[in-house]
Amino acid sequence: MSATEVANRAPLGARTDNFAFWWLVIMAGLVGIMVLIGGVTRLTGSGLSMVEWRPLMGTLPPLTAAEWDRVYQLYVNSPEYGEFNYGMDLAGFKTIFFWEYLHRLWGRLLGVAFVIPFAWMIIRDRVPNGLGGRLFLLMILGGFQGVIGWWMVKSGLTADATVSQYRLATHLGMALVIFALLLWTAFDIRYGRAGFPGGHAGGTLLTVALTILAGALVAGMDAGLLYNHYPMMGNGLVPVEYGEMGMLDAFENPASAQFHHRWIALLAVLAVITLVVKARRQPASRGPATLALVLVCGQFALGIAVLLHGVPVSLGAMHQTGAVLLLGSVIWTVHRMAR
């Protein structure tokens, strides 16, 4: 009997769950690509190139010379043009426009890729048992993420033409929540329900997420352009600027933000290594744990390389992608340990 015949003879519930599992895994992958595109958009300084938000009518890019001139003039009249890109011609504008347009287009494609299969499962009564509410929540969060994205962009359409690091971290944080919920739900379908982990497993997961959010603050303040050596920051392990801004120092002092990202990342490496030691005792979690170990070591080394080379676009984009892959591998490991 062929594999296709076996699949066709499987119980309907099993086939539906298999479809839902792979659909959610693919959705998580698409979210990961979205984070990569967003990272490149940030690294290339493209995020403020589109100064209007048209969620329904903005799917197509400018198709005529007149339309290109219109959006270009909107950008010329924006604060960023005068502050950072004065004199940029239309050809240069098209380059930065591409990345922001692709970022927004990918968000729309994500919405379609989620809503159509979800609607099909509802109509055919094939939503996995007990997961309808969670899938509906994911749909709402996806729409809300678009609003957060525009809220973030608006923070840069002000006189100083600087995107708020708080809003940038919120935007990335919501992407991580959606990514994690997609994967966790997929694993619930494939391996059985697992409650949110506590103890060391839950702490490791939160530490990895916190490391990524600390990186968002670094990106939001261009703090990676400071202290391009490791492990020292100037003449010591702690930068001389540390603590200069009082209670908000961790969030508004670029040197402090980089310091925190360095050391939280090291803590995450140690947490993942100890998690892997425990996970490898269980056959079910041995494979995911090995992947997590490889990724956390590679991500830490890549982070140092990004710093030493002054945050080039290629390495910066790889570092952001590596963060998502690492988070996914830890989620997989923790879920398998819980079963």
Residue frames as qw, qx, qy, qz and C-alpha x, y, z in Angstrom:
[[0.000, 0.889, 0.458, 0.000, 0.00, 0.00, 0.00],
 [0.418, 0.496, -0.031, 0.761, 1.41, 3.42, -0.97],
 [0.223, -0.186, -0.450, 0.844, 1.95, 6.26, 1.50],
 [0.290, -0.086, -0.180, -0.936, -0.87, 8.18, -0.19],
 [0.613, -0.285, -0.641, -0.362, -3.27, 5.28, 0.27],
 [0.486, -0.277, -0.666, 0.494, -2.28, 4.97, 3.92],
 [0.031, -0.090, -0.212, 0.973, -2.87, 8.69, 4.44],
 [0.433, -0.154, -0.384, -0.801, -6.25, 8.51, 2.70],
 [0.661, -0.314, -0.666, -0.146, -7.33, 5.62, 4.91],
 [0.269, -0.009, -0.595, 0.757, -6.28, 7.39, 8.13],
 [0.096, -0.696, -0.666, 0.248, -9.10, 8.58, 10.42],
 [0.180, 0.824, 0.260, 0.470, -10.45, 12.01, 9.50],
 [0.445, -0.895, 0.000, 0.029, -9.43, 13.44, 12.87],
 [0.736, -0.348, 0.287, 0.505, -5.84, 12.28, 12.40],
 [0.514, 0.428, 0.375, 0.642, -5.66, 13.77, 8.91],
 [0.072, -0.923, -0.214, -0.312, -7.15, 17.06, 10.15],
 [0.587, -0.773, 0.111, 0.214, -4.68, 17.24, 13.03],
 [0.714, -0.060, 0.343, 0.607, -1.79, 16.54, 10.65],
 [0.299, 0.693, 0.331, 0.566, -2.98, 19.36, 8.38],
 [0.304, -0.936, -0.102, -0.149, -3.34, 21.73, 11.34],
 [0.732, -0.515, 0.166, 0.414, 0.12, 20.81, 12.64],
 [0.602, 0.119, 0.351, 0.707, 1.91, 21.53, 9.39],
 [0.091, 0.828, 0.328, 0.445, -0.19, 24.64, 8.74],
 [0.435, -0.900, -0.020, 0.019, 0.85, 26.11, 12.11],
 [0.725, -0.332, 0.272, 0.538, 4.51, 25.12, 11.65],
 [0.463, 0.443, 0.379, 0.668, 4.52, 26.81, 8.23],
 [0.124, -0.921, -0.232, -0.286, 2.84, 29.86, 9.75],
 [0.611, -0.728, 0.099, 0.296, 5.56, 30.00, 12.41],
 [0.664, -0.001, 0.361, 0.655, 8.16, 29.81, 9.63],
 [0.237, 0.712, 0.362, 0.554, 6.47, 32.67, 7.80],
 [0.367, -0.926, -0.087, -0.031, 6.53, 34.73, 10.99],
 [0.711, -0.433, 0.232, 0.504, 10.24, 33.96, 11.30],
 [0.501, 0.346, 0.389, 0.692, 10.78, 35.25, 7.75],
 [0.070, -0.901, -0.293, -0.312, 8.75, 38.32, 8.69],
 [0.558, -0.785, 0.060, 0.264, 11.14, 38.99, 11.57],
 [0.663, -0.080, 0.360, 0.652, 14.08, 38.62, 9.16],
 [0.282, 0.638, 0.395, 0.597, 12.55, 41.09, 6.70],
 [0.302, -0.931, -0.179, -0.103, 11.83, 43.47, 9.56],
 [0.673, -0.552, 0.159, 0.466, 15.43, 43.20, 10.69],
 [0.535, 0.187, 0.393, 0.724, 16.77, 44.02, 7.23],
 [0.030, 0.836, 0.373, 0.401, 14.30, 46.90, 7.01],
 [0.471, -0.871, -0.033, 0.134, 15.68, 48.29, 10.25],
 [0.698, -0.350, 0.286, 0.555, 19.33, 47.67, 9.39],
 [0.442, 0.324, 0.441, 0.711, 19.04, 49.38, 5.99],
 [0.014, -0.321, -0.206, 0.924, 17.23, 52.40, 7.43],
 [0.122, -0.197, -0.689, -0.687, 14.14, 51.67, 5.36],
 [0.105, -0.433, -0.855, 0.268, 11.45, 51.61, 8.02],
 [0.087, 0.650, 0.335, -0.676, 10.25, 55.20, 7.60],
 [0.119, -0.096, 0.591, 0.792, 10.17, 55.23, 3.80],
 [0.206, -0.484, -0.712, -0.465, 6.39, 54.70, 3.69],
 [0.018, 0.031, -0.417, 0.908, 4.81, 57.56, 5.60],
 [0.616, -0.068, -0.025, -0.784, 1.17, 56.55, 5.11],
 [0.237, -0.035, 0.953, -0.187, -0.74, 53.52, 6.30],
 [0.649, 0.169, -0.207, -0.713, -3.33, 52.03, 3.95],
 [0.445, -0.201, 0.858, -0.159, -4.07, 48.53, 5.27],
 [0.684, 0.413, 0.572, -0.182, -6.70, 47.76, 2.62],
 [0.574, 0.812, 0.073, -0.080, -5.60, 49.80, -0.40],
 [0.042, -0.854, 0.502, 0.128, -1.82, 49.65, 0.00],
 [0.897, -0.072, 0.430, 0.079, -1.25, 46.12, -1.27],
 [0.743, 0.525, 0.184, 0.371, 0.11, 47.12, -4.66],
 [0.474, -0.402, 0.064, 0.781, 3.30, 49.19, -4.97],
 [0.251, 0.726, -0.069, -0.636, 3.43, 52.35, -7.11],
 [0.717, 0.260, 0.603, 0.233, 2.91, 51.27, -10.72],
 [0.442, 0.797, 0.234, 0.337, 3.26, 54.55, -12.60],
 [0.466, 0.260, -0.175, 0.827, 5.78, 57.38, -12.66],
 [0.266, -0.609, -0.064, -0.745, 3.16, 59.71, -11.23],
 [0.806, -0.534, -0.200, -0.158, 2.48, 57.40, -8.30],
 [0.787, -0.059, -0.230, 0.570, 6.20, 57.00, -7.62],
 [0.202, 0.442, -0.081, 0.870, 6.58, 60.76, -7.63],
 [0.522, -0.645, -0.161, -0.534, 3.68, 61.09, -5.18],
 [0.863, -0.461, -0.176, 0.109, 5.11, 58.68, -2.58],
 [0.661, 0.156, -0.147, 0.719, 8.60, 60.12, -3.10],
 [0.020, -0.582, 0.016, -0.813, 7.35, 63.63, -2.37],
 [0.716, -0.623, -0.175, -0.262, 5.63, 62.35, 0.75],
 [0.857, -0.239, -0.158, 0.429, 9.00, 61.04, 1.91],
 [0.415, 0.404, -0.050, 0.813, 10.83, 64.25, 0.93],
 [0.289, -0.644, -0.021, -0.708, 8.43, 66.13, 3.21],
 [0.831, -0.465, -0.306, 0.000, 9.01, 63.72, 6.09],
 [0.388, -0.874, 0.293, -0.014, 11.38, 64.47, 9.00],
 [0.843, -0.229, 0.388, 0.294, 13.73, 61.57, 8.18],
 [0.662, 0.600, 0.199, 0.404, 14.55, 62.93, 4.73],
 [0.071, 0.924, -0.125, 0.355, 15.69, 66.28, 6.08],
 [0.596, -0.720, 0.342, -0.098, 17.46, 64.79, 9.10],
 [0.687, -0.340, 0.616, 0.181, 19.27, 61.79, 7.62],
 [0.621, 0.234, 0.651, 0.368, 18.70, 61.38, 3.87],
 [0.224, 0.840, 0.060, -0.492, 18.70, 64.91, 2.46],
 [0.187, 0.634, -0.563, -0.496, 19.42, 64.79, -1.26],
 [0.453, 0.013, 0.889, 0.067, 18.38, 61.16, -1.75],
 [0.338, 0.214, -0.466, -0.789, 17.10, 60.78, -5.31],
 [0.821, 0.037, -0.017, -0.570, 14.20, 58.67, -6.53],
 [0.745, 0.261, -0.614, 0.000, 16.43, 55.66, -7.26],
 [0.181, 0.243, -0.757, 0.579, 17.76, 55.67, -3.71],
 [0.528, -0.094, 0.337, -0.774, 14.26, 56.07, -2.36],
 [0.838, 0.111, -0.341, -0.410, 13.05, 53.05, -4.33],
 [0.519, 0.242, -0.777, 0.262, 15.70, 50.93, -2.61],
 [0.058, -0.072, 0.710, -0.698, 14.57, 51.75, 0.92],
 [0.643, 0.045, 0.023, -0.764, 10.91, 51.71, -0.14],
 [0.665, 0.151, -0.693, -0.236, 11.34, 48.10, -1.32],
 [0.317, 0.048, -0.858, 0.401, 12.17, 46.74, 2.13],
 [0.276, 0.103, 0.508, -0.809, 9.38, 48.52, 3.98],
 [0.670, 0.174, -0.244, -0.679, 6.91, 47.59, 1.25],
 [0.587, 0.126, -0.797, -0.064, 8.01, 43.94, 1.37],
 [0.060, 0.020, -0.785, 0.616, 7.66, 43.96, 5.16],
 [0.479, 0.170, 0.296, -0.809, 4.08, 45.22, 4.96],
 [0.683, 0.225, -0.477, -0.506, 3.20, 42.95, 2.03],
 [0.397, 0.118, -0.896, 0.160, 4.51, 39.92, 3.92],
 [0.200, 0.068, 0.655, -0.726, 2.26, 40.87, 6.81],
 [0.649, 0.228, -0.033, -0.725, -0.75, 40.86, 4.51],
 [0.631, 0.235, -0.705, -0.225, 0.28, 37.49, 3.06],
 [0.110, 0.084, -0.876, 0.462, 0.58, 36.13, 6.59],
 [0.460, 0.136, 0.395, -0.784, -2.99, 37.22, 7.27],
 [0.729, 0.273, -0.326, -0.537, -4.28, 35.47, 4.17],
 [0.494, 0.253, -0.830, 0.050, -2.24, 32.33, 4.93],
 [0.050, 0.005, 0.814, -0.578, -3.83, 32.16, 8.37],
 [0.495, 0.198, 0.279, -0.799, -7.42, 33.26, 7.75],
 [0.657, 0.246, -0.464, -0.541, -8.22, 31.09, 4.70],
 [0.468, 0.064, -0.879, 0.068, -7.20, 27.70, 6.21],
 [0.070, 0.082, 0.704, -0.702, -8.75, 28.66, 9.55],
 [0.557, 0.205, 0.050, -0.803, -12.03, 29.59, 7.86],
 [0.622, 0.183, -0.679, -0.344, -11.95, 26.32, 5.89],
 [0.285, 0.009, -0.898, 0.334, -11.51, 24.32, 9.09],
 [0.287, 0.151, 0.490, -0.809, -14.39, 26.18, 10.75],
 [0.629, 0.231, -0.227, -0.707, -16.72, 25.63, 7.79],
 [0.686, 0.154, -0.690, -0.174, -15.80, 21.94, 7.56],
 [0.758, -0.571, 0.107, -0.296, -15.94, 21.50, 11.35],
 [0.901, 0.158, -0.265, 0.307, -12.31, 20.37, 11.42],
 [0.043, -0.787, 0.391, -0.475, -10.83, 22.70, 14.01],
 [0.508, 0.089, -0.792, 0.326, -8.78, 20.54, 16.43],
 [0.547, -0.649, -0.524, -0.075, -10.69, 19.91, 19.64],
 [0.538, -0.725, -0.234, 0.362, -10.35, 22.65, 22.21],
 [0.508, -0.202, 0.188, 0.816, -8.13, 24.87, 20.06],
 [0.217, 0.733, 0.493, 0.415, -10.69, 27.08, 18.35],
 [0.268, -0.948, -0.143, 0.094, -10.33, 29.83, 20.93],
 [0.566, -0.532, 0.306, 0.551, -6.54, 29.79, 20.76],
 [0.476, 0.253, 0.547, 0.641, -6.56, 29.95, 16.96],
 [0.044, 0.881, 0.394, 0.257, -9.03, 32.84, 17.07],
 [0.431, -0.842, 0.041, 0.322, -6.73, 34.61, 19.53],
 [0.585, -0.183, 0.440, 0.656, -3.82, 34.13, 17.13],
 [0.309, 0.606, 0.517, 0.519, -5.85, 35.74, 14.36],
 [0.190, -0.956, -0.220, -0.040, -6.64, 38.75, 16.58],
 [0.565, -0.643, 0.214, 0.470, -3.01, 39.08, 17.65],
 [0.564, 0.160, 0.487, 0.647, -1.92, 39.03, 14.01],
 [0.130, 0.809, 0.393, 0.418, -4.24, 41.92, 13.17],
 [0.408, -0.902, -0.062, 0.122, -3.16, 43.81, 16.28],
 [0.687, -0.290, 0.278, 0.606, 0.48, 43.36, 15.27],
 [0.396, 0.528, 0.395, 0.638, -0.22, 45.38, 12.13],
 [0.200, -0.930, -0.204, -0.230, -1.57, 48.21, 14.27],
 [0.653, -0.661, 0.119, 0.351, 1.50, 48.03, 16.53],
 [0.662, 0.119, 0.337, 0.658, 3.72, 48.23, 13.44],
 [0.174, 0.739, 0.286, 0.584, 2.12, 51.47, 12.31],
 [0.481, -0.872, -0.091, -0.018, 2.21, 52.81, 15.89],
 [0.733, -0.363, 0.202, 0.539, 5.95, 52.12, 15.83],
 [0.486, 0.387, 0.346, 0.703, 6.45, 53.85, 12.47],
 [0.088, -0.897, -0.283, -0.327, 4.48, 56.90, 13.65],
 [0.597, -0.735, -0.010, 0.323, 7.00, 57.41, 16.45],
 [0.590, -0.162, 0.334, 0.717, 9.61, 58.10, 13.77],
 [0.244, 0.636, 0.456, 0.573, 7.49, 60.60, 11.84],
 [0.328, -0.902, -0.208, 0.191, 8.34, 63.30, 14.37],
 [0.136, 0.965, -0.226, -0.018, 10.92, 66.07, 14.39],
 [0.343, -0.661, 0.660, 0.103, 13.85, 63.90, 15.50],
 [0.741, 0.397, -0.433, -0.326, 12.98, 61.15, 12.96],
 [0.092, 0.349, -0.901, 0.239, 13.85, 58.42, 15.46],
 [0.711, -0.262, -0.551, -0.350, 11.74, 55.32, 16.02],
 [0.550, -0.600, 0.362, -0.455, 10.97, 54.69, 19.68],
 [0.246, 0.319, -0.909, 0.103, 12.97, 51.78, 21.05],
 [0.415, 0.042, 0.708, -0.569, 10.02, 50.99, 23.31],
 [0.735, 0.404, 0.100, -0.535, 7.68, 50.60, 20.35],
 [0.507, 0.501, -0.678, -0.178, 10.29, 48.65, 18.39],
 [0.018, -0.208, 0.929, -0.307, 10.66, 46.22, 21.30],
 [0.578, 0.208, 0.506, -0.606, 6.88, 45.96, 21.59],
 [0.701, 0.485, -0.255, -0.456, 6.58, 45.15, 17.88],
 [0.410, 0.394, -0.823, 0.014, 9.27, 42.47, 18.05],
 [0.236, -0.121, 0.820, -0.507, 7.88, 41.17, 21.33],
 [0.717, 0.268, 0.266, -0.586, 4.45, 40.65, 19.81],
 [0.659, 0.467, -0.528, -0.263, 6.04, 38.81, 16.88],
 [0.153, 0.312, -0.901, 0.259, 7.75, 36.50, 19.38],
 [0.492, 0.052, 0.621, -0.608, 4.47, 35.90, 21.22],
 [0.775, 0.390, -0.055, -0.495, 2.73, 34.98, 17.96],
 [0.504, 0.479, -0.717, -0.053, 5.65, 32.78, 16.87],
 [0.061, -0.231, 0.882, -0.406, 5.77, 30.98, 20.22],
 [0.609, 0.156, 0.477, -0.614, 2.00, 30.47, 20.38],
 [0.737, 0.437, -0.323, -0.403, 1.94, 29.08, 16.84],
 [0.412, 0.386, -0.820, 0.091, 4.68, 26.57, 17.62],
 [0.235, -0.133, 0.797, -0.540, 3.31, 25.60, 21.02],
 [0.722, 0.242, 0.235, -0.605, -0.13, 24.99, 19.52],
 [0.686, 0.440, -0.523, -0.249, 1.38, 22.92, 16.71],
 [0.232, 0.305, -0.881, 0.276, 3.26, 20.80, 19.24],
 [0.492, 0.000, 0.584, -0.646, 0.09, 20.43, 21.34],
 [0.804, 0.328, -0.083, -0.488, -1.59, 18.95, 18.26],
 [0.643, 0.442, -0.625, -0.034, 1.28, 16.63, 17.39],
 [0.367, 0.231, -0.806, 0.403, 2.48, 15.50, 20.82],
 [0.463, -0.587, -0.659, 0.077, -0.45, 16.19, 23.16],
 [0.172, -0.908, -0.079, -0.373, -1.30, 19.12, 25.38],
 [0.640, -0.083, -0.399, 0.652, 1.40, 20.52, 27.65],
 [0.249, -0.922, -0.277, 0.111, 0.94, 23.22, 30.26],
 [0.241, 0.886, -0.261, 0.299, 3.22, 26.25, 30.42],
 [0.788, 0.031, -0.467, 0.400, 6.53, 25.06, 31.84],
 [0.422, -0.894, 0.074, -0.134, 7.69, 26.12, 35.26],
 [0.803, -0.454, 0.235, 0.305, 10.99, 25.85, 37.04],
 [0.402, -0.462, 0.479, 0.629, 14.20, 25.77, 35.07],
 [0.394, 0.346, 0.708, 0.472, 12.53, 25.00, 31.72],
 [0.081, 0.896, 0.428, 0.085, 10.20, 27.99, 31.96],
 [0.325, -0.837, 0.110, 0.426, 13.01, 30.19, 33.23],
 [0.484, -0.169, 0.577, 0.635, 15.21, 29.24, 30.28],
 [0.291, 0.607, 0.632, 0.385, 12.45, 30.04, 27.82],
 [0.093, -0.962, -0.244, 0.073, 11.86, 33.44, 29.42],
 [0.458, -0.644, 0.283, 0.543, 15.60, 34.19, 29.55],
 [0.452, 0.137, 0.617, 0.630, 15.97, 33.54, 25.83],
 [0.123, 0.801, 0.517, 0.275, 12.96, 35.77, 25.11],
 [0.298, -0.909, -0.070, 0.282, 14.36, 38.49, 27.40],
 [0.527, -0.326, 0.424, 0.660, 17.69, 38.34, 25.57],
 [0.332, 0.446, 0.603, 0.572, 15.92, 38.97, 22.27],
 [0.084, -0.920, -0.369, -0.097, 13.95, 41.89, 23.71],
 [0.454, -0.728, 0.135, 0.496, 17.17, 43.35, 25.13],
 [0.481, 0.008, 0.544, 0.688, 18.54, 43.09, 21.60],
 [0.166, 0.756, 0.536, 0.336, 15.55, 45.07, 20.36],
 [0.264, -0.933, -0.094, 0.228, 16.49, 47.92, 22.70],
 [0.522, -0.398, 0.414, 0.630, 20.05, 47.76, 21.36],
 [0.372, 0.365, 0.621, 0.585, 18.74, 47.95, 17.79],
 [0.004, -0.879, -0.466, -0.105, 16.32, 50.75, 18.64],
 [0.257, -0.932, 0.082, 0.243, 19.11, 52.97, 19.97],
 [0.673, 0.657, -0.292, 0.176, 21.81, 51.84, 17.49],
 [0.551, -0.743, 0.371, -0.082, 23.73, 50.73, 20.57],
 [0.941, 0.038, 0.241, 0.233, 25.54, 48.05, 18.60],
 [0.535, 0.733, -0.068, 0.415, 27.66, 50.80, 17.05],
 [0.280, -0.834, 0.375, -0.293, 29.23, 51.50, 20.45],
 [0.509, -0.517, 0.678, -0.117, 32.04, 49.49, 22.00],
 [0.862, 0.386, -0.221, -0.246, 32.83, 47.27, 19.04],
 [0.334, 0.428, -0.812, 0.217, 35.04, 44.90, 20.98],
 [0.856, -0.366, -0.126, -0.341, 34.47, 42.02, 23.37],
 [0.334, -0.633, -0.698, 0.035, 34.36, 41.34, 26.28],
 [0.296, -0.343, -0.265, 0.851, 35.63, 44.75, 27.41],
 [0.135, 0.864, 0.427, 0.229, 33.59, 47.93, 27.08],
 [0.017, 0.931, -0.229, 0.284, 36.27, 50.58, 27.04],
 [0.177, 0.561, -0.715, 0.379, 38.68, 50.00, 29.90],
 [0.318, -0.141, 0.803, -0.483, 36.43, 47.66, 31.85],
 [0.038, 0.275, 0.948, 0.155, 33.60, 45.17, 31.68],
 [0.038, 0.777, 0.578, -0.247, 31.11, 47.91, 32.62],
 [0.362, 0.593, 0.227, 0.682, 30.86, 51.03, 30.42],
 [0.241, -0.074, -0.342, 0.906, 31.65, 54.36, 32.06],
 [0.307, -0.225, -0.218, -0.899, 28.21, 55.68, 31.01],
 [0.441, -0.329, -0.833, -0.061, 26.40, 52.99, 33.00],
 [0.311, -0.580, -0.634, 0.406, 23.74, 54.41, 35.30],
 [0.174, -0.024, 0.035, 0.984, 23.91, 57.98, 33.99],
 [0.322, -0.279, -0.398, -0.812, 20.17, 58.12, 33.24],
 [0.411, -0.195, 0.528, -0.717, 18.87, 56.95, 36.57],
 [0.636, 0.108, 0.668, -0.371, 15.78, 54.75, 36.66],
 [0.759, 0.585, 0.112, -0.264, 15.40, 54.74, 32.87],
 [0.115, -0.697, 0.641, 0.300, 19.06, 53.94, 32.26],
 [0.516, -0.035, 0.846, 0.127, 18.40, 50.35, 31.14],
 [0.505, 0.610, 0.611, 0.009, 15.97, 51.56, 28.49],
 [0.298, 0.948, 0.113, -0.010, 17.40, 54.87, 27.28],
 [0.231, -0.794, 0.511, 0.236, 21.17, 54.62, 27.69],
 [0.799, 0.473, -0.328, -0.172, 22.67, 52.91, 24.61],
 [0.248, 0.517, -0.777, 0.260, 25.81, 51.78, 26.44],
 [0.450, -0.178, 0.705, -0.518, 23.78, 50.25, 29.26],
 [0.849, 0.275, 0.085, -0.443, 21.46, 48.55, 26.77],
 [0.671, 0.494, -0.553, -0.016, 24.42, 46.89, 25.07],
 [0.041, -0.419, 0.799, -0.429, 25.89, 45.88, 28.45],
 [0.663, -0.021, 0.520, -0.539, 22.63, 44.22, 29.48],
 [0.850, 0.391, -0.159, -0.316, 22.25, 42.43, 26.15],
 [0.405, 0.532, -0.731, 0.137, 25.77, 41.00, 26.47],
 [0.104, -0.276, 0.833, -0.467, 25.28, 39.60, 29.94],
 [0.739, 0.122, 0.360, -0.556, 21.69, 38.43, 29.59],
 [0.763, 0.453, -0.393, -0.241, 22.84, 36.59, 26.45],
 [0.257, 0.414, -0.834, 0.258, 25.58, 34.86, 28.44],
 [0.451, -0.083, 0.668, -0.586, 23.01, 33.92, 31.07],
 [0.817, 0.304, 0.014, -0.489, 20.80, 32.50, 28.30],
 [0.571, 0.465, -0.675, -0.041, 23.69, 30.39, 27.01],
 [0.013, -0.264, 0.863, -0.432, 24.26, 28.91, 30.47],
 [0.618, 0.091, 0.448, -0.640, 20.53, 28.34, 30.97],
 [0.805, 0.380, -0.246, -0.384, 20.18, 26.55, 27.63],
 [0.400, 0.429, -0.802, 0.115, 23.24, 24.38, 28.28],
 [0.222, -0.127, 0.818, -0.515, 21.88, 23.22, 31.64],
 [0.732, 0.244, 0.202, -0.603, 18.47, 22.65, 30.05],
 [0.679, 0.446, -0.530, -0.244, 20.10, 20.53, 27.35],
 [0.098, 0.327, -0.895, 0.287, 21.87, 18.39, 29.97],
 [0.475, 0.089, 0.665, -0.569, 18.49, 17.61, 31.54],
 [0.713, 0.419, -0.020, -0.562, 16.65, 17.22, 28.23],
 [0.474, 0.468, -0.720, -0.194, 19.12, 14.71, 26.81],
 [0.224, -0.151, 0.903, -0.334, 18.16, 12.26, 29.55],
 [0.620, 0.387, 0.525, -0.436, 14.76, 11.89, 27.86],
 [0.468, 0.112, 0.714, 0.508, 14.71, 10.26, 24.41],
 [0.270, 0.784, 0.550, 0.101, 11.81, 12.44, 23.23],
 [0.018, -0.991, -0.020, 0.131, 13.64, 15.71, 23.88],
 [0.695, -0.351, 0.348, 0.522, 17.17, 14.62, 22.92],
 [0.511, 0.420, 0.450, 0.600, 16.98, 15.76, 19.29],
 [0.000, 0.920, 0.235, 0.313, 15.44, 19.20, 19.99],
 [0.554, -0.796, 0.088, 0.228, 17.92, 19.72, 22.84],
 [0.690, -0.102, 0.364, 0.617, 20.89, 19.02, 20.58],
 [0.315, 0.664, 0.380, 0.562, 19.55, 21.53, 18.06],
 [0.277, -0.945, -0.138, -0.104, 19.10, 24.12, 20.83],
 [0.680, -0.556, 0.196, 0.436, 22.69, 23.59, 21.98],
 [0.581, 0.202, 0.400, 0.680, 24.09, 24.10, 18.48],
 [0.114, 0.793, 0.359, 0.478, 21.96, 27.19, 17.92],
 [0.410, -0.906, -0.089, 0.065, 22.71, 28.88, 21.25],
 [0.657, -0.401, 0.275, 0.576, 26.47, 28.47, 20.78],
 [0.449, 0.362, 0.464, 0.672, 26.27, 29.66, 17.18],
 [0.055, -0.887, -0.351, -0.295, 24.05, 32.60, 18.11],
 [0.514, -0.802, 0.017, 0.305, 26.40, 33.74, 20.87],
 [0.595, -0.179, 0.391, 0.679, 29.41, 33.58, 18.54],
 [0.289, 0.586, 0.500, 0.568, 27.46, 35.37, 15.82],
 [0.225, -0.938, -0.263, -0.008, 26.48, 38.13, 18.24],
 [0.537, -0.622, 0.207, 0.531, 30.14, 38.78, 19.03],
 [0.494, 0.144, 0.524, 0.679, 30.96, 38.82, 15.30],
 [0.091, 0.828, 0.456, 0.314, 28.16, 41.34, 14.67],
 [0.371, -0.902, -0.061, 0.213, 29.60, 43.58, 17.37],
 [0.593, -0.410, 0.354, 0.596, 33.23, 43.31, 16.25],
 [0.387, 0.250, 0.571, 0.680, 32.31, 44.16, 12.64],
 [0.066, 0.190, 0.072, -0.977, 30.13, 47.16, 13.51],
 [0.493, 0.428, 0.619, -0.437, 26.73, 45.59, 12.74],
 [0.108, 0.191, -0.645, -0.732, 26.86, 44.95, 8.97],
 [0.686, 0.070, -0.053, -0.723, 23.47, 44.26, 7.43],
 [0.712, 0.152, -0.658, -0.190, 24.27, 40.64, 6.52],
 [0.356, 0.054, -0.814, 0.455, 25.51, 39.61, 9.97],
 [0.283, -0.014, 0.409, -0.867, 22.83, 41.63, 11.74],
 [0.731, 0.063, -0.240, -0.636, 20.09, 39.93, 9.74],
 [0.654, 0.098, -0.749, 0.043, 21.61, 36.51, 10.44],
 [0.110, 0.087, -0.712, 0.688, 21.75, 37.33, 14.15],
 [0.515, 0.014, 0.215, -0.830, 18.08, 38.29, 14.26],
 [0.788, 0.108, -0.457, -0.399, 17.12, 35.14, 12.34],
 [0.480, 0.159, -0.805, 0.311, 19.26, 33.05, 14.66],
 [0.212, -0.119, 0.556, -0.795, 17.39, 34.46, 17.63],
 [0.742, 0.051, -0.025, -0.667, 14.07, 33.24, 16.26],
 [0.758, 0.189, -0.618, -0.091, 15.48, 29.81, 15.42],
 [0.230, 0.197, -0.777, 0.553, 16.96, 29.52, 18.91],
 [0.462, -0.063, 0.382, -0.798, 13.66, 30.46, 20.52],
 [0.815, 0.123, -0.276, -0.494, 11.88, 27.87, 18.38],
 [0.626, 0.210, -0.738, 0.142, 14.34, 25.14, 19.33],
 [0.010, -0.144, 0.706, -0.693, 13.97, 25.91, 23.04],
 [0.652, 0.012, 0.129, -0.747, 10.16, 25.86, 22.72],
 [0.806, 0.175, -0.505, -0.253, 10.40, 22.47, 21.01],
 [0.410, 0.221, -0.787, 0.405, 12.74, 21.13, 23.70],
 [0.238, -0.112, 0.555, -0.789, 10.63, 22.39, 26.59],
 [0.752, 0.050, -0.070, -0.654, 7.43, 21.01, 25.09],
 [0.768, 0.167, -0.614, -0.071, 8.95, 17.57, 24.57],
 [0.216, 0.205, -0.758, 0.580, 10.29, 17.58, 28.13],
 [0.449, -0.092, 0.351, -0.817, 6.80, 18.32, 29.42],
 [0.826, 0.069, -0.295, -0.476, 5.37, 15.22, 27.77]]
